Amino acid sequence: MVFRGLVLPLLSSSLPTSSSLTIMGLSVTPAVLITAFLFAICHLQYYRLSRMSIRFMLFAFFGGIFFGIIADHTHSIWLPLMLHIEFNVLSVYFSRRRMSVGS
């Protein structure tokens, strides 16, 4: 909500969109890249800086780009919000399932 509901619109209105990249036919604006980077950094709060935390941050960065593109193109945070909730629920489910199979 913070990144795609507050930060993304603020950056989108203040940064030029002429320098956007095209990834798989979708334009990725500098605002999307910046919010994805900030999103990834905020995910470091759960881990100490290590190889694994950097992998999680990269995963969050690419997820932030994906969710940012959706929010930027639809001008709504509802779909990215629902997808993020679904991702978190599935992550917890598979993490618990993996732990129960391993013990």
N, C-alpha and C positions, 0 to 999 in steps of 0.2 A: 504494500500500500504506500509506503514511504517513497520507495524508489520509482515506481511506475505511476503513482498517483500524485506525488508532489515534485520530486526532483526532475523526472523526465519532462513534464510539461514546462517547468521553469527553464531547463536547459534548452529544450526545443525552441522556445520563444526567443532565447538570447544567442543561440549559436546558428551559424549558417548551415543550411541543409545542402548547399551546393557541393560540399566536400564529402558527401555520403558515399559509402561503398555499396556494391551490389553483390549479394551473396545468394546464390540459387534463385535469381530473379527478384529478390526482395532488397529494397534499399535499407541500409543500416546507417543511420545518422550518427554523427559524433555524440549526440546526446544519449543515444542508446548504448554506445560503447563506454562512455563515461559512467553511466548508471550501472552497467554490467560490471565494470571494474570495481565500483564502490560496493556493489552487492557481494562480489567475491571477497573483498577485504572484510566486510562485516561477518562473513562466515568463518573467519579466522578466530573469532571470539570463543568458539567451542573447542579449539585445539591449540596446542603449542605449535610453533613453527617447526615443521619437519617435512620429510618427503611426502608423507601421507596427507598432511594438511595442505601442502601445495597442490596435490592432486585434487583434493576437495575444492580448493579455491578455483582451480582451472575448470572443474566441473560446474561450479557455481557461476563462473564467468560466462561459459557458453550457454548455460541455462538462462542467465540474465540477458544475454543477447537474444535468445529465443523468445523469452517472455517480453522483452523490450520491443522487439519487432512487432509482436502481436498487439501490444498496448499502443504502439505508435501508429500502426495501420488501422486499428479499430477505434482509436480515441476512447478506449474504455479499459478499465483495469479488471473487469469482471472475469473475462476468460483467462487471462494470465493468473489471476488470483485463484480461480477454481483449479487450474492445472497445477499450480504450486501446492495447493492443499492435497490434491490427489497424489502428487509426487511424494510429498512428505508421508502420507498415510501408507503408500506402497513401500517406501523406504523402511518405515518402522516394521511393517508386516514381514518383509523379506529379511530384515535384520534379526528379528525375533525367531523367525523360522530357521534361519541359518544357525542361530545359537542353540536352538532346541535339537537340531539334527546333529550338531557337533558334540553335544554332551551325552 
